[in-house]
Each structure stands twice: as C-alpha cells, then as structure tokens.
Amino acid sequence: MRLQKHGFRYHLLDVAFNIVVIVAIVAGVRTFLVSPFQVEGGSMIDTLSDKEYIIINKFAFLVGNPSRGDVVVFRPPNDPGKYYVKRVIGTPGDTIVIDDGFVKVKTQEDQEERLLDESGYLNQKNLGHTYRHPPGSGDRAAVSYKVPEGEYFLLGDNRQGSLDSRSFIGSDGEPTPFVKEGDIKGRVWFIALPITKIHALEAPEYGL
C-alpha cells in the first residue's frame, strides 16, 4: 500500500480545520449543555462557598423546567449584566409566605399553606431566620408573594446575607421579586473545585 505524501500547506490546513472543529464543539457544549462558573460571595453558605467552581447543566432546562429546590444560575432582574446563584423556592402559580422566620408555600394544586422543610440545606444560623427585606433585619412580620406564570421566586441559603427575590429592585425603583424562566441559565450540577469538595447537588424532597 502506498502512502500519499502531502505538502506543508495541506498539513497547515488540516491543523487549522481540526482547531476550528474543536472550538466549535467546545462552544456548542458550553452554549447548550454545560458551563463552568465561579461562585462569588457567601449568599449560598453552606451549600456553596466563595471562590468555589461549579458546573451548571444547561440542557436540563432546554427539555424541562426548574423545580422547587433546584440551585440555579440566572440573570437577576435588578442587574441583568451579572449572574447570580440561588435556590428555587417558588414556581409558577405558587404563593410564597415568609412568616416568623419560616417559609410557607401554597401551590396551585393545594391551597393549604404548608411549612417548607429546609432543614436539609439551611444551617443553624439560617434555619428559622428567613426575614422580609432587608434580609438581615430580623423583621418577622409576614409577607407573601404570588408567583406569576413563567416566573420563579429564588432565595439564597444564607438567608440573612443574600440579595435575592426579597430584595430585587427594578430600574423604576419598584420591587421585582420574580425571575423570568428565560433568565435562568442552568441548574448547578456539581462542585468542581476545590477537589476536596467535589460532589453533585441534588434537589431536596419537600413532599408538598
């Protein structure tokens, strides 16, 4: 069998073609499937910590919708040029009630107000200490939010130190508590770095 000899130009074009293909594949994966992010700040302590690297699953929301308990990356209505990471608490049609430090939910299917069991991810500092805006106020007075269709209500796990749906203010100065589904970019799949903290995140079972 004879091997055909190719010139330098052919090999150069071959290398360039392979680079283009690889870049296209990586871009496609990052656009439609997964993407890395670095956590900034402590609004999700103890679930996520400052400077940790996370991998988000974008494909999950191309074929499905965010669910209560999902930790997601999104563009907030008060600062659409940035990405935030919080937990989905209210889904379309829910009524979220913050009362005496706890979160309660009324769903479309069940209009009875039920306490949301958050003991699986809130630490002792935050469990029973979810307050109305401002988050660190200690104000235990009740406040409710009716989540519109196509939008979501999100809270950080560090309830006394999180800028989230309780605090989002629009450009007109009015409260904008809800995040549109199209602004939610993906679900946090797993912590990638540091190596000692690598593990997948799973949404809790609330039993509502």
PyMOL CGO cylinders between C-alpha atoms (Angstrom):
from pymol import cmd
from pymol.cgo import CYLINDER

trace = [
    CYLINDER, 0.00, 0.00, 0.00, 1.39, 3.37, -1.00, 0.3, 1, 1, 1, 1, 1, 1,
    CYLINDER, 1.39, 3.37, -1.00, 1.03, 6.44, 1.20, 0.3, 1, 1, 1, 1, 1, 1,
    CYLINDER, 1.03, 6.44, 1.20, 0.39, 9.76, -0.50, 0.3, 1, 1, 1, 1, 1, 1,
    CYLINDER, 0.39, 9.76, -0.50, 2.76, 12.49, 0.55, 0.3, 1, 1, 1, 1, 1, 1,
    CYLINDER, 2.76, 12.49, 0.55, 1.19, 15.86, 1.31, 0.3, 1, 1, 1, 1, 1, 1,
    CYLINDER, 1.19, 15.86, 1.31, 2.86, 19.24, 1.42, 0.3, 1, 1, 1, 1, 1, 1,
    CYLINDER, 2.86, 19.24, 1.42, 3.26, 21.69, 4.28, 0.3, 1, 1, 1, 1, 1, 1,
    CYLINDER, 3.26, 21.69, 4.28, 0.23, 23.74, 3.18, 0.3, 1, 1, 1, 1, 1, 1,
    CYLINDER, 0.23, 23.74, 3.18, -2.02, 20.67, 3.37, 0.3, 1, 1, 1, 1, 1, 1,
    CYLINDER, -2.02, 20.67, 3.37, -0.88, 19.89, 6.91, 0.3, 1, 1, 1, 1, 1, 1,
    CYLINDER, -0.88, 19.89, 6.91, -1.35, 23.51, 7.94, 0.3, 1, 1, 1, 1, 1, 1,
    CYLINDER, -1.35, 23.51, 7.94, -4.90, 23.50, 6.61, 0.3, 1, 1, 1, 1, 1, 1,
    CYLINDER, -4.90, 23.50, 6.61, -5.55, 20.17, 8.33, 0.3, 1, 1, 1, 1, 1, 1,
    CYLINDER, -5.55, 20.17, 8.33, -4.41, 21.55, 11.69, 0.3, 1, 1, 1, 1, 1, 1,
    CYLINDER, -4.41, 21.55, 11.69, -6.50, 24.71, 11.20, 0.3, 1, 1, 1, 1, 1, 1,
    CYLINDER, -6.50, 24.71, 11.20, -9.57, 22.64, 10.31, 0.3, 1, 1, 1, 1, 1, 1,
    CYLINDER, -9.57, 22.64, 10.31, -9.18, 20.49, 13.42, 0.3, 1, 1, 1, 1, 1, 1,
    CYLINDER, -9.18, 20.49, 13.42, -8.80, 23.56, 15.61, 0.3, 1, 1, 1, 1, 1, 1,
    CYLINDER, -8.80, 23.56, 15.61, -12.00, 25.03, 14.16, 0.3, 1, 1, 1, 1, 1, 1,
    CYLINDER, -12.00, 25.03, 14.16, -13.87, 21.77, 14.76, 0.3, 1, 1, 1, 1, 1, 1,
    CYLINDER, -13.87, 21.77, 14.76, -12.65, 21.55, 18.37, 0.3, 1, 1, 1, 1, 1, 1,
    CYLINDER, -12.65, 21.55, 18.37, -13.55, 25.19, 19.07, 0.3, 1, 1, 1, 1, 1, 1,
    CYLINDER, -13.55, 25.19, 19.07, -17.00, 24.65, 17.55, 0.3, 1, 1, 1, 1, 1, 1,
    CYLINDER, -17.00, 24.65, 17.55, -17.59, 21.55, 19.68, 0.3, 1, 1, 1, 1, 1, 1,
    CYLINDER, -17.59, 21.55, 19.68, -16.46, 23.31, 22.88, 0.3, 1, 1, 1, 1, 1, 1,
    CYLINDER, -16.46, 23.31, 22.88, -18.62, 26.36, 22.05, 0.3, 1, 1, 1, 1, 1, 1,
    CYLINDER, -18.62, 26.36, 22.05, -21.61, 24.12, 21.37, 0.3, 1, 1, 1, 1, 1, 1,
    CYLINDER, -21.61, 24.12, 21.37, -21.14, 22.24, 24.63, 0.3, 1, 1, 1, 1, 1, 1,
    CYLINDER, -21.14, 22.24, 24.63, -20.84, 25.47, 26.63, 0.3, 1, 1, 1, 1, 1, 1,
    CYLINDER, -20.84, 25.47, 26.63, -23.82, 27.05, 24.88, 0.3, 1, 1, 1, 1, 1, 1,
    CYLINDER, -23.82, 27.05, 24.88, -26.28, 24.17, 25.06, 0.3, 1, 1, 1, 1, 1, 1,
    CYLINDER, -26.28, 24.17, 25.06, -25.04, 21.56, 27.54, 0.3, 1, 1, 1, 1, 1, 1,
    CYLINDER, -25.04, 21.56, 27.54, -22.75, 22.57, 30.42, 0.3, 1, 1, 1, 1, 1, 1,
    CYLINDER, -22.75, 22.57, 30.42, -20.77, 25.59, 31.54, 0.3, 1, 1, 1, 1, 1, 1,
    CYLINDER, -20.77, 25.59, 31.54, -18.39, 26.42, 34.42, 0.3, 1, 1, 1, 1, 1, 1,
    CYLINDER, -18.39, 26.42, 34.42, -18.90, 29.30, 36.84, 0.3, 1, 1, 1, 1, 1, 1,
    CYLINDER, -18.90, 29.30, 36.84, -17.08, 30.61, 39.90, 0.3, 1, 1, 1, 1, 1, 1,
    CYLINDER, -17.08, 30.61, 39.90, -19.11, 31.45, 42.99, 0.3, 1, 1, 1, 1, 1, 1,
    CYLINDER, -19.11, 31.45, 42.99, -18.69, 34.99, 44.30, 0.3, 1, 1, 1, 1, 1, 1,
    CYLINDER, -18.69, 34.99, 44.30, -19.70, 35.80, 47.85, 0.3, 1, 1, 1, 1, 1, 1,
    CYLINDER, -19.70, 35.80, 47.85, -21.35, 33.86, 50.67, 0.3, 1, 1, 1, 1, 1, 1,
    CYLINDER, -21.35, 33.86, 50.67, -25.06, 34.06, 49.80, 0.3, 1, 1, 1, 1, 1, 1,
    CYLINDER, -25.06, 34.06, 49.80, -25.34, 30.26, 49.41, 0.3, 1, 1, 1, 1, 1, 1,
    CYLINDER, -25.34, 30.26, 49.41, -23.40, 29.13, 52.50, 0.3, 1, 1, 1, 1, 1, 1,
    CYLINDER, -23.40, 29.13, 52.50, -23.27, 26.25, 53.49, 0.3, 1, 1, 1, 1, 1, 1,
    CYLINDER, -23.27, 26.25, 53.49, -24.30, 24.75, 50.14, 0.3, 1, 1, 1, 1, 1, 1,
    CYLINDER, -24.30, 24.75, 50.14, -21.80, 26.78, 48.09, 0.3, 1, 1, 1, 1, 1, 1,
    CYLINDER, -21.80, 26.78, 48.09, -18.85, 28.87, 49.27, 0.3, 1, 1, 1, 1, 1, 1,
    CYLINDER, -18.85, 28.87, 49.27, -16.98, 31.86, 47.88, 0.3, 1, 1, 1, 1, 1, 1,
    CYLINDER, -16.98, 31.86, 47.88, -14.46, 31.05, 45.10, 0.3, 1, 1, 1, 1, 1, 1,
    CYLINDER, -14.46, 31.05, 45.10, -15.75, 27.52, 44.50, 0.3, 1, 1, 1, 1, 1, 1,
    CYLINDER, -15.75, 27.52, 44.50, -16.07, 26.43, 40.87, 0.3, 1, 1, 1, 1, 1, 1,
    CYLINDER, -16.07, 26.43, 40.87, -19.35, 24.90, 39.81, 0.3, 1, 1, 1, 1, 1, 1,
    CYLINDER, -19.35, 24.90, 39.81, -20.57, 23.20, 36.64, 0.3, 1, 1, 1, 1, 1, 1,
    CYLINDER, -20.57, 23.20, 36.64, -24.10, 24.01, 35.52, 0.3, 1, 1, 1, 1, 1, 1,
    CYLINDER, -24.10, 24.01, 35.52, -26.34, 21.81, 33.41, 0.3, 1, 1, 1, 1, 1, 1,
    CYLINDER, -26.34, 21.81, 33.41, -27.97, 23.97, 30.72, 0.3, 1, 1, 1, 1, 1, 1,
    CYLINDER, -27.97, 23.97, 30.72, -29.60, 21.09, 28.87, 0.3, 1, 1, 1, 1, 1, 1,
    CYLINDER, -29.60, 21.09, 28.87, -31.86, 20.34, 31.85, 0.3, 1, 1, 1, 1, 1, 1,
    CYLINDER, -31.86, 20.34, 31.85, -33.90, 23.48, 31.20, 0.3, 1, 1, 1, 1, 1, 1,
    CYLINDER, -33.90, 23.48, 31.20, -33.95, 23.02, 27.44, 0.3, 1, 1, 1, 1, 1, 1,
    CYLINDER, -33.95, 23.02, 27.44, -36.01, 19.85, 27.95, 0.3, 1, 1, 1, 1, 1, 1,
    CYLINDER, -36.01, 19.85, 27.95, -37.67, 20.66, 31.29, 0.3, 1, 1, 1, 1, 1, 1,
    CYLINDER, -37.67, 20.66, 31.29, -38.47, 23.41, 33.78, 0.3, 1, 1, 1, 1, 1, 1,
    CYLINDER, -38.47, 23.41, 33.78, -36.83, 24.49, 37.04, 0.3, 1, 1, 1, 1, 1, 1,
    CYLINDER, -36.83, 24.49, 37.04, -38.19, 22.69, 40.09, 0.3, 1, 1, 1, 1, 1, 1,
    CYLINDER, -38.19, 22.69, 40.09, -38.52, 23.75, 43.70, 0.3, 1, 1, 1, 1, 1, 1,
    CYLINDER, -38.52, 23.75, 43.70, -35.22, 23.13, 45.46, 0.3, 1, 1, 1, 1, 1, 1,
    CYLINDER, -35.22, 23.13, 45.46, -33.02, 23.41, 42.36, 0.3, 1, 1, 1, 1, 1, 1,
    CYLINDER, -33.02, 23.41, 42.36, -29.90, 25.53, 42.80, 0.3, 1, 1, 1, 1, 1, 1,
    CYLINDER, -29.90, 25.53, 42.80, -29.68, 27.60, 39.63, 0.3, 1, 1, 1, 1, 1, 1,
    CYLINDER, -29.68, 27.60, 39.63, -27.58, 30.23, 37.87, 0.3, 1, 1, 1, 1, 1, 1,
    CYLINDER, -27.58, 30.23, 37.87, -29.59, 33.15, 36.48, 0.3, 1, 1, 1, 1, 1, 1,
    CYLINDER, -29.59, 33.15, 36.48, -29.56, 36.81, 35.48, 0.3, 1, 1, 1, 1, 1, 1,
    CYLINDER, -29.56, 36.81, 35.48, -31.33, 38.85, 38.20, 0.3, 1, 1, 1, 1, 1, 1,
    CYLINDER, -31.33, 38.85, 38.20, -33.93, 41.47, 37.23, 0.3, 1, 1, 1, 1, 1, 1,
    CYLINDER, -33.93, 41.47, 37.23, -32.09, 44.17, 39.17, 0.3, 1, 1, 1, 1, 1, 1,
    CYLINDER, -32.09, 44.17, 39.17, -28.71, 43.54, 37.49, 0.3, 1, 1, 1, 1, 1, 1,
    CYLINDER, -28.71, 43.54, 37.49, -29.14, 41.62, 34.21, 0.3, 1, 1, 1, 1, 1, 1,
    CYLINDER, -29.14, 41.62, 34.21, -25.49, 42.05, 33.28, 0.3, 1, 1, 1, 1, 1, 1,
    CYLINDER, -25.49, 42.05, 33.28, -24.41, 39.64, 36.02, 0.3, 1, 1, 1, 1, 1, 1,
    CYLINDER, -24.41, 39.64, 36.02, -25.03, 36.04, 37.01, 0.3, 1, 1, 1, 1, 1, 1,
    CYLINDER, -25.03, 36.04, 37.01, -26.34, 35.04, 40.44, 0.3, 1, 1, 1, 1, 1, 1,
    CYLINDER, -26.34, 35.04, 40.44, -26.72, 31.60, 42.02, 0.3, 1, 1, 1, 1, 1, 1,
    CYLINDER, -26.72, 31.60, 42.02, -29.70, 30.91, 44.33, 0.3, 1, 1, 1, 1, 1, 1,
    CYLINDER, -29.70, 30.91, 44.33, -32.26, 28.23, 45.15, 0.3, 1, 1, 1, 1, 1, 1,
    CYLINDER, -32.26, 28.23, 45.15, -35.70, 27.96, 43.52, 0.3, 1, 1, 1, 1, 1, 1,
    CYLINDER, -35.70, 27.96, 43.52, -38.33, 28.27, 46.24, 0.3, 1, 1, 1, 1, 1, 1,
    CYLINDER, -38.33, 28.27, 46.24, -41.45, 29.36, 44.35, 0.3, 1, 1, 1, 1, 1, 1,
    CYLINDER, -41.45, 29.36, 44.35, -42.61, 28.01, 40.98, 0.3, 1, 1, 1, 1, 1, 1,
    CYLINDER, -42.61, 28.01, 40.98, -45.34, 29.46, 38.71, 0.3, 1, 1, 1, 1, 1, 1,
    CYLINDER, -45.34, 29.46, 38.71, -48.71, 29.65, 40.49, 0.3, 1, 1, 1, 1, 1, 1,
    CYLINDER, -48.71, 29.65, 40.49, -47.27, 29.28, 44.00, 0.3, 1, 1, 1, 1, 1, 1,
    CYLINDER, -47.27, 29.28, 44.00, -47.90, 31.69, 46.83, 0.3, 1, 1, 1, 1, 1, 1,
    CYLINDER, -47.90, 31.69, 46.83, -44.78, 32.04, 48.99, 0.3, 1, 1, 1, 1, 1, 1,
    CYLINDER, -44.78, 32.04, 48.99, -45.31, 33.29, 52.55, 0.3, 1, 1, 1, 1, 1, 1,
    CYLINDER, -45.31, 33.29, 52.55, -42.43, 34.40, 54.77, 0.3, 1, 1, 1, 1, 1, 1,
    CYLINDER, -42.43, 34.40, 54.77, -43.74, 34.46, 58.31, 0.3, 1, 1, 1, 1, 1, 1,
    CYLINDER, -43.74, 34.46, 58.31, -41.99, 34.48, 61.69, 0.3, 1, 1, 1, 1, 1, 1,
    CYLINDER, -41.99, 34.48, 61.69, -38.67, 33.41, 60.16, 0.3, 1, 1, 1, 1, 1, 1,
    CYLINDER, -38.67, 33.41, 60.16, -40.00, 30.48, 58.15, 0.3, 1, 1, 1, 1, 1, 1,
    CYLINDER, -40.00, 30.48, 58.15, -41.06, 29.91, 54.54, 0.3, 1, 1, 1, 1, 1, 1,
    CYLINDER, -41.06, 29.91, 54.54, -44.50, 28.52, 53.74, 0.3, 1, 1, 1, 1, 1, 1,
    CYLINDER, -44.50, 28.52, 53.74, -45.95, 27.52, 50.38, 0.3, 1, 1, 1, 1, 1, 1,
    CYLINDER, -45.95, 27.52, 50.38, -49.39, 27.33, 48.82, 0.3, 1, 1, 1, 1, 1, 1,
    CYLINDER, -49.39, 27.33, 48.82, -49.33, 25.51, 45.48, 0.3, 1, 1, 1, 1, 1, 1,
    CYLINDER, -49.33, 25.51, 45.48, -51.86, 25.67, 42.65, 0.3, 1, 1, 1, 1, 1, 1,
    CYLINDER, -51.86, 25.67, 42.65, -52.90, 22.11, 43.45, 0.3, 1, 1, 1, 1, 1, 1,
    CYLINDER, -52.90, 22.11, 43.45, -53.09, 22.56, 47.23, 0.3, 1, 1, 1, 1, 1, 1,
    CYLINDER, -53.09, 22.56, 47.23, -54.21, 25.93, 48.57, 0.3, 1, 1, 1, 1, 1, 1,
    CYLINDER, -54.21, 25.93, 48.57, -53.38, 24.94, 52.14, 0.3, 1, 1, 1, 1, 1, 1,
    CYLINDER, -53.38, 24.94, 52.14, -50.40, 26.86, 53.49, 0.3, 1, 1, 1, 1, 1, 1,
    CYLINDER, -50.40, 26.86, 53.49, -47.63, 24.37, 54.29, 0.3, 1, 1, 1, 1, 1, 1,
    CYLINDER, -47.63, 24.37, 54.29, -44.31, 24.86, 56.04, 0.3, 1, 1, 1, 1, 1, 1,
    CYLINDER, -44.31, 24.86, 56.04, -41.34, 24.25, 53.74, 0.3, 1, 1, 1, 1, 1, 1,
    CYLINDER, -41.34, 24.25, 53.74, -38.89, 21.83, 55.36, 0.3, 1, 1, 1, 1, 1, 1,
    CYLINDER, -38.89, 21.83, 55.36, -35.49, 23.43, 54.68, 0.3, 1, 1, 1, 1, 1, 1,
    CYLINDER, -35.49, 23.43, 54.68, -33.53, 21.64, 57.38, 0.3, 1, 1, 1, 1, 1, 1,
    CYLINDER, -33.53, 21.64, 57.38, -31.57, 19.69, 54.77, 0.3, 1, 1, 1, 1, 1, 1,
    CYLINDER, -31.57, 19.69, 54.77, -29.65, 22.72, 53.50, 0.3, 1, 1, 1, 1, 1, 1,
    CYLINDER, -29.65, 22.72, 53.50, -30.07, 25.66, 55.89, 0.3, 1, 1, 1, 1, 1, 1,
    CYLINDER, -30.07, 25.66, 55.89, -27.52, 25.81, 58.70, 0.3, 1, 1, 1, 1, 1, 1,
    CYLINDER, -27.52, 25.81, 58.70, -28.43, 26.62, 62.30, 0.3, 1, 1, 1, 1, 1, 1,
    CYLINDER, -28.43, 26.62, 62.30, -27.79, 30.31, 61.77, 0.3, 1, 1, 1, 1, 1, 1,
    CYLINDER, -27.79, 30.31, 61.77, -30.38, 30.50, 58.99, 0.3, 1, 1, 1, 1, 1, 1,
    CYLINDER, -30.38, 30.50, 58.99, -32.97, 27.84, 59.80, 0.3, 1, 1, 1, 1, 1, 1,
    CYLINDER, -32.97, 27.84, 59.80, -35.97, 29.73, 61.16, 0.3, 1, 1, 1, 1, 1, 1,
    CYLINDER, -35.97, 29.73, 61.16, -34.38, 33.07, 60.32, 0.3, 1, 1, 1, 1, 1, 1,
    CYLINDER, -34.38, 33.07, 60.32, -35.76, 33.96, 56.90, 0.3, 1, 1, 1, 1, 1, 1,
    CYLINDER, -35.76, 33.96, 56.90, -36.86, 37.58, 57.16, 0.3, 1, 1, 1, 1, 1, 1,
    CYLINDER, -36.86, 37.58, 57.16, -38.54, 40.04, 54.83, 0.3, 1, 1, 1, 1, 1, 1,
    CYLINDER, -38.54, 40.04, 54.83, -36.45, 42.75, 53.14, 0.3, 1, 1, 1, 1, 1, 1,
    CYLINDER, -36.45, 42.75, 53.14, -33.83, 43.70, 54.20, 0.3, 1, 1, 1, 1, 1, 1,
    CYLINDER, -33.83, 43.70, 54.20, -32.70, 40.08, 54.81, 0.3, 1, 1, 1, 1, 1, 1,
    CYLINDER, -32.70, 40.08, 54.81, -30.75, 40.81, 57.98, 0.3, 1, 1, 1, 1, 1, 1,
    CYLINDER, -30.75, 40.81, 57.98, -33.43, 42.98, 59.55, 0.3, 1, 1, 1, 1, 1, 1,
    CYLINDER, -33.43, 42.98, 59.55, -34.87, 40.39, 61.90, 0.3, 1, 1, 1, 1, 1, 1,
    CYLINDER, -34.87, 40.39, 61.90, -38.35, 41.57, 60.84, 0.3, 1, 1, 1, 1, 1, 1,
    CYLINDER, -38.35, 41.57, 60.84, -40.63, 38.57, 61.45, 0.3, 1, 1, 1, 1, 1, 1,
    CYLINDER, -40.63, 38.57, 61.45, -43.77, 40.21, 60.08, 0.3, 1, 1, 1, 1, 1, 1,
    CYLINDER, -43.77, 40.21, 60.08, -45.48, 38.14, 57.38, 0.3, 1, 1, 1, 1, 1, 1,
    CYLINDER, -45.48, 38.14, 57.38, -45.14, 38.96, 53.69, 0.3, 1, 1, 1, 1, 1, 1,
    CYLINDER, -45.14, 38.96, 53.69, -46.46, 36.97, 50.72, 0.3, 1, 1, 1, 1, 1, 1,
    CYLINDER, -46.46, 36.97, 50.72, -45.55, 36.68, 47.05, 0.3, 1, 1, 1, 1, 1, 1,
    CYLINDER, -45.55, 36.68, 47.05, -47.81, 35.30, 44.31, 0.3, 1, 1, 1, 1, 1, 1,
    CYLINDER, -47.81, 35.30, 44.31, -45.53, 33.85, 41.62, 0.3, 1, 1, 1, 1, 1, 1,
    CYLINDER, -45.53, 33.85, 41.62, -46.70, 34.68, 38.07, 0.3, 1, 1, 1, 1, 1, 1,
    CYLINDER, -46.70, 34.68, 38.07, -46.76, 32.20, 35.21, 0.3, 1, 1, 1, 1, 1, 1,
    CYLINDER, -46.76, 32.20, 35.21, -43.35, 31.76, 33.59, 0.3, 1, 1, 1, 1, 1, 1,
    CYLINDER, -43.35, 31.76, 33.59, -41.51, 33.22, 36.59, 0.3, 1, 1, 1, 1, 1, 1,
    CYLINDER, -41.51, 33.22, 36.59, -39.80, 31.97, 39.75, 0.3, 1, 1, 1, 1, 1, 1,
    CYLINDER, -39.80, 31.97, 39.75, -39.07, 33.07, 43.33, 0.3, 1, 1, 1, 1, 1, 1,
    CYLINDER, -39.07, 33.07, 43.33, -35.48, 32.44, 44.49, 0.3, 1, 1, 1, 1, 1, 1,
    CYLINDER, -35.48, 32.44, 44.49, -33.71, 32.65, 47.84, 0.3, 1, 1, 1, 1, 1, 1,
    CYLINDER, -33.71, 32.65, 47.84, -30.09, 32.22, 48.90, 0.3, 1, 1, 1, 1, 1, 1,
    CYLINDER, -30.09, 32.22, 48.90, -29.33, 29.58, 51.54, 0.3, 1, 1, 1, 1, 1, 1,
    CYLINDER, -29.33, 29.58, 51.54, -27.58, 32.22, 53.65, 0.3, 1, 1, 1, 1, 1, 1,
    CYLINDER, -27.58, 32.22, 53.65, -30.91, 33.86, 54.41, 0.3, 1, 1, 1, 1, 1, 1,
    CYLINDER, -30.91, 33.86, 54.41, -29.50, 36.72, 56.47, 0.3, 1, 1, 1, 1, 1, 1,
    CYLINDER, -29.50, 36.72, 56.47, -26.84, 37.61, 53.91, 0.3, 1, 1, 1, 1, 1, 1,
    CYLINDER, -26.84, 37.61, 53.91, -28.38, 37.09, 50.47, 0.3, 1, 1, 1, 1, 1, 1,
    CYLINDER, -28.38, 37.09, 50.47, -29.56, 39.54, 47.83, 0.3, 1, 1, 1, 1, 1, 1,
    CYLINDER, -29.56, 39.54, 47.83, -32.44, 37.57, 46.32, 0.3, 1, 1, 1, 1, 1, 1,
    CYLINDER, -32.44, 37.57, 46.32, -36.16, 37.76, 45.45, 0.3, 1, 1, 1, 1, 1, 1,
    CYLINDER, -36.16, 37.76, 45.45, -36.86, 39.57, 48.71, 0.3, 1, 1, 1, 1, 1, 1,
    CYLINDER, -36.86, 39.57, 48.71, -34.58, 42.44, 47.67, 0.3, 1, 1, 1, 1, 1, 1,
    CYLINDER, -34.58, 42.44, 47.67, -34.58, 42.74, 43.87, 0.3, 1, 1, 1, 1, 1, 1,
    CYLINDER, -34.58, 42.74, 43.87, -35.47, 46.28, 42.77, 0.3, 1, 1, 1, 1, 1, 1,
    CYLINDER, -35.47, 46.28, 42.77, -36.13, 47.18, 39.12, 0.3, 1, 1, 1, 1, 1, 1,
    CYLINDER, -36.13, 47.18, 39.12, -34.83, 50.19, 37.21, 0.3, 1, 1, 1, 1, 1, 1,
    CYLINDER, -34.83, 50.19, 37.21, -38.08, 52.01, 38.08, 0.3, 1, 1, 1, 1, 1, 1,
    CYLINDER, -38.08, 52.01, 38.08, -37.36, 51.61, 41.78, 0.3, 1, 1, 1, 1, 1, 1,
    CYLINDER, -37.36, 51.61, 41.78, -40.21, 49.13, 42.28, 0.3, 1, 1, 1, 1, 1, 1,
    CYLINDER, -40.21, 49.13, 42.28, -39.73, 45.66, 43.81, 0.3, 1, 1, 1, 1, 1, 1,
    CYLINDER, -39.73, 45.66, 43.81, -39.23, 42.93, 41.17, 0.3, 1, 1, 1, 1, 1, 1,
    CYLINDER, -39.23, 42.93, 41.17, -39.23, 39.71, 43.21, 0.3, 1, 1, 1, 1, 1, 1,
    CYLINDER, -39.23, 39.71, 43.21, -39.52, 37.23, 40.36, 0.3, 1, 1, 1, 1, 1, 1,
    CYLINDER, -39.52, 37.23, 40.36, -37.08, 35.84, 37.80, 0.3, 1, 1, 1, 1, 1, 1,
    CYLINDER, -37.08, 35.84, 37.80, -38.30, 35.02, 34.31, 0.3, 1, 1, 1, 1, 1, 1,
    CYLINDER, -38.30, 35.02, 34.31, -37.75, 31.45, 33.18, 0.3, 1, 1, 1, 1, 1, 1,
    CYLINDER, -37.75, 31.45, 33.18, -35.71, 32.63, 30.20, 0.3, 1, 1, 1, 1, 1, 1,
    CYLINDER, -35.71, 32.63, 30.20, -33.23, 34.32, 32.56, 0.3, 1, 1, 1, 1, 1, 1,
    CYLINDER, -33.23, 34.32, 32.56, -32.48, 31.05, 34.37, 0.3, 1, 1, 1, 1, 1, 1,
    CYLINDER, -32.48, 31.05, 34.37, -29.45, 29.66, 32.54, 0.3, 1, 1, 1, 1, 1, 1,
    CYLINDER, -29.45, 29.66, 32.54, -28.93, 26.28, 34.16, 0.3, 1, 1, 1, 1, 1, 1,
    CYLINDER, -28.93, 26.28, 34.16, -29.07, 24.05, 37.23, 0.3, 1, 1, 1, 1, 1, 1,
    CYLINDER, -29.07, 24.05, 37.23, -25.95, 23.61, 39.33, 0.3, 1, 1, 1, 1, 1, 1,
    CYLINDER, -25.95, 23.61, 39.33, -24.84, 20.06, 38.56, 0.3, 1, 1, 1, 1, 1, 1,
    CYLINDER, -24.84, 20.06, 38.56, -21.80, 19.67, 40.79, 0.3, 1, 1, 1, 1, 1, 1,
    CYLINDER, -21.80, 19.67, 40.79, -18.99, 21.46, 42.59, 0.3, 1, 1, 1, 1, 1, 1,
    CYLINDER, -18.99, 21.46, 42.59, -15.81, 21.05, 40.54, 0.3, 1, 1, 1, 1, 1, 1,
    CYLINDER, -15.81, 21.05, 40.54, -13.19, 22.82, 42.68, 0.3, 1, 1, 1, 1, 1, 1,
    CYLINDER, -13.19, 22.82, 42.68, -11.66, 22.64, 45.19, 0.3, 1, 1, 1, 1, 1, 1,
    CYLINDER, -11.66, 22.64, 45.19, -11.03, 18.93, 44.73, 0.3, 1, 1, 1, 1, 1, 1,
    CYLINDER, -11.03, 18.93, 44.73, -11.79, 18.20, 48.37, 0.3, 1, 1, 1, 1, 1, 1,
    CYLINDER, -11.79, 18.20, 48.37, -15.38, 19.42, 47.87, 0.3, 1, 1, 1, 1, 1, 1,
    CYLINDER, -15.38, 19.42, 47.87, -16.25, 17.72, 44.57, 0.3, 1, 1, 1, 1, 1, 1,
    CYLINDER, -16.25, 17.72, 44.57, -19.80, 16.38, 44.74, 0.3, 1, 1, 1, 1, 1, 1,
    CYLINDER, -19.80, 16.38, 44.74, -23.09, 16.56, 42.88, 0.3, 1, 1, 1, 1, 1, 1,
    CYLINDER, -23.09, 16.56, 42.88, -26.00, 18.69, 44.13, 0.3, 1, 1, 1, 1, 1, 1,
    CYLINDER, -26.00, 18.69, 44.13, -29.41, 17.09, 44.44, 0.3, 1, 1, 1, 1, 1, 1,
    CYLINDER, -29.41, 17.09, 44.44, -32.72, 18.90, 44.92, 0.3, 1, 1, 1, 1, 1, 1,
    CYLINDER, -32.72, 18.90, 44.92, -34.43, 18.11, 48.25, 0.3, 1, 1, 1, 1, 1, 1,
    CYLINDER, -34.43, 18.11, 48.25, -37.70, 16.24, 48.52, 0.3, 1, 1, 1, 1, 1, 1,
    CYLINDER, -37.70, 16.24, 48.52, -40.23, 18.56, 50.14, 0.3, 1, 1, 1, 1, 1, 1,
    CYLINDER, -40.23, 18.56, 50.14, -43.22, 16.27, 49.99, 0.3, 1, 1, 1, 1, 1, 1,
    CYLINDER, -43.22, 16.27, 49.99, -45.63, 19.07, 49.02, 0.3, 1, 1, 1, 1, 1, 1,
]
cmd.load_cgo(trace, "trace")
